[in-house]
Amino acid sequence: MKRNQTFKQFGVVMAIALSVLACVGGSLGATATPVPSNTAEATHTPPPTRTPTPKPTFTRRPTATKIPPTPTPAPIGVSVISDSLEITLLDVVTHGHIVTGGSYYYYSKPGETFIDMAVRVRNLNPGDAVLVQWSYIYIVEAKGTWYPLYGVTRRVERDRKFDAFNIDFDFEVNGDDFVEFDDDTYLRLIYYVVDDPEQLILFGIGDSPQIGFQIKK
């Protein structure tokens, strides 16, 4: 009798163990890992899996008349003018992974990285808004020309200081949607590029002069 009870208990334990393994196996195939609800800062609790994020869809490249080559691109912090828009790339940082909406982690593949860009666009004719498609807010890097994988904007009063890195991002950019520029608009832009500190990456909006930078290490 004691031997039968022992086998029954062992069978229960094995059933529980198999159930736990089945749950874990399902989570390893997920494309994104939810952050626990009590996580204060996402970067403090890395997920157990490394899930590569897909490369953003290759956008149609504007014609040479839309994006003229710039012999000497402007550096970070120097404004360029395109019609009534004054464009300033304020800063660029890199990330091995990003967290969207505080809910999901996405990791870069070896040899690639996310770049996180803070940009200010000032309308020199306030009250006369300018509309630009996301597909024309672009970078040129080793593998091609891309519009942002993620992009968010915040319109503020003219000359008001604002840190674009404080804007949370959530949804992937639709290249056909428009951004409206009036007064000062801050943008936070996420692109996925080749991780090469030697390459010169070019940034521009529409037919603006380009701004050049290299990945910081």
Order of alpha helices (4+ residues) and beta strands (2+ residues): alpha-beta-beta-beta-beta-beta-beta-beta-beta-beta-beta-beta-beta-beta
